[in-house]
Amino acid sequence: MRRVIARDRAELAGDFCRGCGYCLPCPAGIPISQAARMSLLLRRTLVSRFLTDEWKRDMAKIRECQKCGHCREQCPDELDTPSLFKMMLADYEEFLEKLPQD
């Protein structure tokens, strides 16, 4: 149990978005609260809900990030959300590539 807690603590520290929503709305339409936590959502929830065409389009919106700073300025945890988005998109795309093909 201690190993599980230690792993969870390490995984949830640092650049972890808590999904508070203070960063919203995003001018580029990025669903920030979910996109910024996507790597965890893929591994800790019912993954199928994030593999839809709609979610693929939503995650692709990260490429349209204008780096306006709105989300970063509003974040109570002072996260560098544009950088976090890039990491989450890369992880998302890598996750999709590893899925078995029908």
Backbone hydrogen bonds, N-H to C=O, Kabsch-Sander energy under -0.5 kcal/mol:
donor,donor_aa,acceptor,acceptor_aa,energy
5,I,1,M,-2.4
6,A,2,R,-2.6
7,R,3,R,-2.5
8,D,4,V,-2.7
9,R,5,I,-2.8
10,A,6,A,-2.2
11,E,7,R,-2.4
12,L,8,D,-2.2
13,A,9,R,-0.6
13,A,10,A,-0.6
15,D,13,A,-0.5
17,C,15,D,-0.6
24,L,21,G,-1.5
29,G,26,C,-1.7
32,I,30,I,-2.2
34,Q,31,P,-1.0
35,A,31,P,-3.0
36,A,32,I,-2.8
37,R,34,Q,-1.3
38,M,35,A,-1.0
40,L,37,R,-0.8
41,L,37,R,-2.3
42,L,38,M,-2.6
43,R,39,S,-0.8
44,R,40,L,-1.7
45,T,41,L,-1.2
47,V,45,T,-1.2
49,R,46,L,-1.3
50,F,47,V,-2.1
51,L,48,S,-1.4
56,K,52,T,-2.1
57,R,53,D,-2.3
58,D,54,E,-2.5
59,M,55,W,-2.9
60,A,56,K,-1.8
61,K,57,R,-1.0
61,K,58,D,-0.6
62,I,59,M,-1.6
63,R,60,A,-1.7
64,E,61,K,-1.7
65,C,62,I,-1.7
73,E,69,G,-2.9
74,Q,70,H,-1.8
75,C,71,C,-1.0
78,E,75,C,-1.5
81,T,79,L,-1.7
83,S,80,D,-0.5
84,L,80,D,-2.3
85,F,81,T,-3.0
86,K,82,P,-1.7
87,M,83,S,-1.8
88,M,84,L,-2.5
89,L,85,F,-2.9
90,A,86,K,-2.3
91,D,87,M,-2.3
92,Y,88,M,-2.6
93,E,89,L,-2.7
94,E,90,A,-2.2
95,F,91,D,-2.6
96,L,92,Y,-2.5
97,E,93,E,-2.1
98,K,94,E,-1.4
99,L,95,F,-0.5
99,L,96,L,-1.1
